[in-house]
Amino acid sequence: MEPRPPVFALRGVGKAFDGPAVLSDIDLCIRPGEQVALVGPSGAGKSTLIGLLNGTLQPTRGEVRVLGHDLSRLGSRARRGVQYRIGTIYQQFHLIDNLRVVHNVNMGHLGRWSLFKAFVSLFWPLEVARARHALEQVGIADKLYARTGHLSGGQQQRVALARVLAQNPEAILADEPIASLDPERAREIMDLLRDLSRRRDKTLVASIHAVEFATSHFERVVGLRAGRILFDCAAGDVTPAMIDALYRIEHEADRGGPVGAGPAWAPQ
């Protein structure tokens, strides 16, 4: 049996906005079912890379192929069709606080619902059983009709994850999904992401600050520094020296001391 084609394939990709390049010379291939963590200091380009993978950003140079398609060459309708097959969880959750949870979960269907059905769903919840099932998988089925703004941060992150499950994409992207959570809630969310992606055979790509989660919850780790890939290897092959090099901040020559420090290495 021939191997399935990559979910994401980047060749010579660079991305700049109004200044220096945020990403440079990125070559990356992610295959179906892989679980990949993106790690690196703030400003390394992790969120920009997530934006390129889900098509919300276009490369300045190079080629980004998603599910076999170069999104920059597709018309808007065809591009949306490919993007619907990719689910994204953001650090800010992107939930509407004054709506009930069921409505926020159902937003995962907007890519396939008609405009009329989407409008009706704001007033009368549709496909309730499907929404409840998604919430059951993330452990908060009892919050189906709760006001979203009344939930804790950890519960809101679970709603965001349930919305992606309702969408049923082929791949899940997570941009700093635990940055605003306390350690206990963070571990719960990371356990959920790992287990759901494995159980459903979903490709998972997440940008993460906590190196210990990258090595304990993912098969592969990609280290980004200053917009370039510093290393790309199996999680079990990541060493403290590699992490030190990734987060090392250059000494100021005129002060003879460090201007900062990276996160502590926490092996699993």
C-alpha positions, 0 to 999 in steps of 0.5 A: 500500500502506498503511503498517504500524501502529506497533510502539510508540505512546505518548501523554501517558505518565507513570510514577511510582513512590513519588516524583516522576515518572520520565517525563512527557508522553512522546509517541513513535511507532516504526514497523516496521523503525526503529532508534532509540537512546535517549540521555540522562544517568543517571536520564533515564528510559531504562530505565523507557521500555524497561520500558514498551515491553516491558510489564514496567511499566505507565504511571501516566498516558497510553497505551502501545500495543504492536503495536496493543494497549494492554497495560493492557487485556489479560488476563494470557494475551493480554498474555504473547502480545504480550510474546512478540513483543518480545525484550529484551536486558538489561545484566545478561544474565539468563543462568543461569551453571551451565547450558550455552549451549544451554539459555540460548539455548533459553529464547527458546522458553519463551513458546511451549513447554509447561511440560512441554517447558520442564522436559524441556529443562533436562535434555535440550537440545531444538531443538539445530539452531535454537540452533546457528543462532542462535549461528552468527549471533552468531559463537560456534557453538563454545560451544553446550555450554560452561558459560555462567558460563565465558564472557567478558562479551562472549560472554555478551552474544552468548548473550543476543542468540542467545536473542532470535534464537531467540525470533524477535520482531518487535522487539528492545529493548536496555537498555544492552547494552554498558555492562559491555563494553570498547570493542572488545567494545562495538563488536562487539555494536553491529555485531551488533545493527545488522546483525541488525536490518537483515538481518531487518527487525526494529525495534530500540530501544536505550538507550545511554550512548555517543553515538557509537554512537547516531549511527553505528549507528541511524537515529533518536536520541531524547534524554531528560532528566529524564523528558522528550523533549528531541529526536527526530530523524534520527541525521544531524541530531544536533549537538554543541549538542544533546548538550551541552544533553542532558547539561548539569548545572546550575551550583550557584549557591552555588559558581559552578561545575559539579557534573559533566559529560556525556560527550565528544561524539564525532562519526562 
